Amino acid sequence: MISQPYRLYVERSDPSRNMARYYAMSIEPNLFGDICLLRKWGRIGTRGQMMVHHFCQEEEAVRLFLDLLRQKRKRGYRPRASLPK
């Protein structure tokens, strides 16, 4: 059982380089009780790619989640800006 929800969605955009990327992660249990870290990434507006990591302990999944979050922040990924009203 997961103690708290872990979900992340960040984007990186640079119109001068025609760059519009997204990166999403979540920690969820699978049907067999294992803990999974789901990663999705690609160009905004596309299906992109997906990778699933399986763990026995939630702490291992959280550690990888936080490491990947740090890496993405260093590369310029930020939470999506809210849309103007």
N, C-alpha and C positions, 0 to 999 in steps of 0.2 A: 504494500500500500504506500502510495506517495504522500508524504507529510504535507506538502504544499504544492500548488501549481507552478510550473516553470514554463513560461512561454516568452518568446522574443520574436519581434519582427522589426528589422532595420533596413534602411535603404541607403544607397550611395548614388548620387547623380552628379554629372558634370556635362552640361550641354555642349561645351567647347570640344569635348572628346567623344560626344555621342554616347555617353555612358549613363545607363539607368539600370541599376542592379538592386536586387533584394536578397535578403538572407533571413530565414526563419528557422527557429529551433523550438522544440518542446520535449519535455520528459513525460512519458506516459507508460502505463503498464500494458503488457500484451495479454492475450488470452491465457497464457500459461503461467502468469504471475511474475515474469521477468520484467525488469525495468528497461525501457528503451529510450534512447535519445534519437529523435527524428530531426534530420537536418534537410532543409529545402533551400535551393538557391537558383538564381538565373536572372534573365533580363525581365524587368518589370513588364507585366502584361503577357508573359509566356508561362508555360507549365514548369519549365526549368528541370532541375535534377533533384534527386532525393537519395539520402543515405540513412541507414538505420544502424545504430550501435546497440548491442545487447549487453546488459550488466546484471550481475547477481545482487549488487548492493546499490542503493540509491545514492550513497555518498560518492561512488565512482562516477556515476552519471552527472551529478552536480559538479564535480571537479572538472570534468571535460566541458560541460556547459559553460562554466565560468572562464575557463581557459580560452575557449572559442570566442566568447563575448569580448574578452580583452583583445584578442587578435583582430577582430572585426572593428572594434573602436579605434585601434591604431591605424587601420587602413582607411578610416574615414566614414564608416557606416554610422548612421544616426537614426533615431526613431523618426518615423514619417512626420513631417510637419502637418499640422491640421490645415484643412482647406479653408480659404478665406470665405466669409459669409457675405 
